[in-house]
Amino acid sequence: MNIKDVLYKLWEQKEHNTIITDEQGNMIYASENAQCPPEAVLEKIRSSSEDVDETEFYIKQTELFINVKKTEIEQDGSKCLCYTYDDISEYTALVKEVAAYIKSISDMSKFQTSIMNWLIMPYDAFLPGLADFCGVDEVFMFSSEGDKVVKSLYKGTMQHITMTDPEEYDRYLSAKRGDKIDGFGCIVDLNIRNRHCTVFVKLNGTVKKNNFMAVSVHNTISLFIENSILREEIVYESEHDKLTGLYNKGKYMELKEKNFGNPRSITIYNFDVNNLKYINDNFGHEMGDALITKAAASIAAVVSDNVLGFRMGGDEYVMVALDLTEEESENVRLQWQEALAGLNRADDGIFCAMACGMAYGTGNYEYEALYAKADELMYVNKKKLKSENISSHLK
């Protein structure tokens, strides 16, 4: 084997992409029919600040990425520089695709991690993170439970809107993943635990290249919503009385320990239902439960963000009002009386007589002293109801 012949054939294969310059960089030879114009390649070499034996360039005229290798050749006391280059466009494109894929995986991982960190928050708490992941300024979710429809909107801040126009929300609730409505894309649609939810992302020029329509995004958000709703249900069941829906004694003790958030004023209402034992013994516990439920309904009719109702057990109830004036507290008591009277007018066969004692405190009040006063006034009212022959009985 003649090694020189082998080397010559190898050079012939490479020759079509070869440039030779003198020491000063002046071109003295260039291949014919080269993939890239020799002048363009040489211009890139001259403009490079790095003096390395191998480098890569993008040649705009041909839209090719090339790999350039430099070899110094010295002969008869003079030196020349030989540059050979190859088209690596396909390889470069593949590298870019892999890099983009790795970044998308990284972004998805960060998104999933952030979502999991919000599991202790409300089921729509993922919306700000979704907006950041997609690079948009507006995302929203429609959720329905029975006749109630709520729109959770994130547009810089979170908003919660109870929907009243069926024509507006029906087309959003009926959307499927991939549907586009009014410049928004639906990325989640699911039915879970008696709720239907659809999630939308604004479609505009600022959207990141992250594939937010991917199944993985749908599944991550769906898992978050499902877990958050389940958590809310568990918390609700742990804090509420199963028969009446009012807060239970455990919740009362928890809030009492925190002094109900240190309000400026507090009003305690103590309640007791007349003759529950008599009805249970003579007409059965089903009728007794109906009496308990009616009593609780009268309290539920007046509860609000700052008026809290509790079933303490049996036929005993407590209501606590926060940051009301004494006049407002008395109005709450009158509203409760009206609600109970309205319930008693119902044709359900049961009349509910309920004693109530109210104590109001402001400033440096003593809670236990107020509670004892409300309890004492409740018993005074109970005796009054008995003296007036007003008691719970079957109609």
Secondary structure, 3 states (H helix, E strand, C coil): CCHHHHHHHHHHHHHHHEEEEECCCCEEEECCCCCCCHHHHHHHHHHCCCCCCEEEEEECCCCEEEEEEEEEEEECCEEEEEEEEEECHHHHHHHHHHHHHHHHHHHHHHHHHHHHHCCCCCCCCCHHHHHHHHCCCCEEEEEEECCEEEEEEECCCEEEEECCCHHHHHHHHCCCCCCEECCEEEEEEEEECCEEEEEEEECCCCCCCCCCCCHHHHHHHHHHHHHHHHHHHHHHHHHECCCCCCECHHHHHHHHHCHHHCCCEEEEEEEEECCHHHHHHHHCHHHHHHHHHHHHHHHHCCCECCEEEEEEECCEEEEEEECCCHHHHHHHHHHHHHHHHHHHCCCCCEECCEEEEEEEEECCCCHHHHHHHHHHHHHHHHHHHHHCCCCCEEC
